[in-house]
Structure formats: C-alpha cells, structure tokens
Amino acid sequence: MTFKQALEKGIKLLETEKIVDAKIDAWYLLSFVSQLTKAKYFLVQNEEIDELTLFKYKEALLKRAERVPLQHITGEQEFMGINFWVNEHVLIPRQDTETLVEEALKVTPSGSHVLDLCTGSGCVIISLVVLGQGITGAGIDISDEAIAVARDNGNRLAPGRIDFIKGNLWNPVLGKYNTIVSNPPYIRTEDINGLAEEVKDHEPLIALDGTEDGLFFYREIVGHAADYLACDGWLLVEIGYDQGPDVYALFVENGFKDVEVVNDLAGNNRVVKGHL
C-alpha cells in the first residue's frame, strides 16, 4: 500500500464514521505517525508505506473514529502560532480563545505581571508572556493534572517566567497584578449533554461546567478582582456566545470602567473586558 492509498483509506474510514473534517484529520494523523510534511508527502505519496507506520496510522484512525479528539491522539495543539502539549486533563486550546489573548495584549504594558485563573494547559498566560514585552505571570488551576501540563508547557516555552500553582480561583493568590485573564468553565450544566462527543466524553468536565446558569465563575472572578488588580489594571474573561449582556452587567456592578464586549472572528460575543 502506498502513502496515497493509506491516506485515501483513512479519509474513507473517518467519513464513514461521520467525523467532521475527516479529510483534515486523516492527513494530520498520517503526518503525525510518519513525520511527513505536506511537501515531503507529495514527493513520496506513491511509495510503499512501511508496516510500522501503517500500523500506527490504523491505530490512530481507529481512535479518532471512536471520537477521541485529534489533539489527544497527537498530544499537541497550535494556539497563537505556538505549539502546546495537551492531554485529556486540560481543555484543548481553541481559536476562539485567541481573542482573549489578543485583547489582553492590547491593554497589558511591557513589564507587566499577569494572572491567569483557570489556566488549564497554560496556553493563555504562556502566549501573553511569549508574545508580550517583558511580561511575567502566574497561572492558577484546581486540577493537579492540569497544573502538571501547564508546567510542562511553561518550562518548554517560557522557562522561569511563569509560576503555575494549584488553587481554587483566588484562594492562593497574593499581591497585585496589572492584568487578570480567565477562560473559566461557562457552559450551563443542562447544556453539557448536547455537546459533541469529543468534548463531553473526552475533555474534563471540571473545565466545562459553569453550573446551573453558567455564570458562577464570573461572579466569583469579577466580584473579587479589584482586590488583586493594580491601579488601572484590566480584567478580561472569555464568555459564551450568549453571555455578553450578563457578564457586562457584572463588570459594571463591580465598578469596572470602559467595559466592552468583544466579538470573535465568527462575530460571536467572546470576551468582556474592563479596568478599574
């Protein structure tokens, strides 16, 4: 069997299993197990694929057919142009969340100290440190396993510039920060079962469930942020597409100024930001 034939069979298998983006996923899995770039693939596509690579490819395809997320098979996900390690203990970084990083970079001066609540893989705070000027920070998460992933990413991508600490929101936080960011759990409990199988069955529930109305973590974060923000410091949170008005109101009620709801590239409400 050639590389081309293997890819064609992979696409057919995933399409049969009604995997969204079957062609893309089949290619990424082949690239992952063979270490072929797109350019290299076109040079060798009609050559025989070796048995070990074919075995690994079939194994990866079967996992994807069972709705295991692509990123859990490859162990990585690109975010803000940076490659992050991920596993089943952290939320997979999504393009929507890049809006949070982009908005934070706009209001975070060079040399700032930034706090990331519900840090997960660490993708938000690490992106800010890597892409910003002289930024340092801290990431907090309640999950030991998530903190382990974040530390691995931090040690590899921004060594010595971020402290990752296990904690429950504000519980371990000391001192003041120029910017506070968070992508907290915000899906309503009753909506969890309606999510794609890849999400509800394979990503951590603790990173998804925002309790009954989806606003619990926003009340906790916005209600106490002033105690930890430096003068004129900014708070930015990611939100669900229909949570803009409610979270905007929380910011205003807690004394934040220049509060704004920012849309993502798809035109959905995605970030609320304001400063003291």
C-alpha angles and dihedrals in degrees: 000000000000127000089252093053091047091053092048091051090047092053091048092050094051092044090052088053089049094241111172111240091014094166093051094045093047090054095046091051092050090048090048097052096038099036088227121153118214090256093050091047092058089053095051103027093113094047122099115269112230119246097245094052090046091051092050091047093052090048092051092046092052091052091051090047087057088057096255103154116257090236092056089055096047094034094224145081132188116233126171087353091302125114113233128191113233139175140169092290096067137051110259109249111251134202090241089066091057085078088065092053094045092051093046091052090055094059102031113094122216113276093028127152111226132195123207116196118200088015098177108173090003091243095137100049093038091052090051092050094045096044100034129074117264094332122161128179156152133252124206127197134162093220121086090203093051092049089053091054092046092050091050090051092044095049090051100041107026108014116196096001103091133049114209112202133181111236148125107260106286097359099103098026119120132174132012132301132202092218133017121197133180141175097191129178105282109160114114112248093238091054096056095087091055093061123104114278090245089061106036096040101037111026120075113273089212089064093050110038112091091176127244101331099019092240103093096102093045090056091051095044100042093039094058104026094098089067091061104034123097119232109298089004121160131235119200127179134179114235140188118264093260100039100080099103095045096048092041088056091051091054092050093045090054095052103260119153133215089019113187137179110218124201126221125231090277091057096251125132104263113153136032117197138176141149137224 
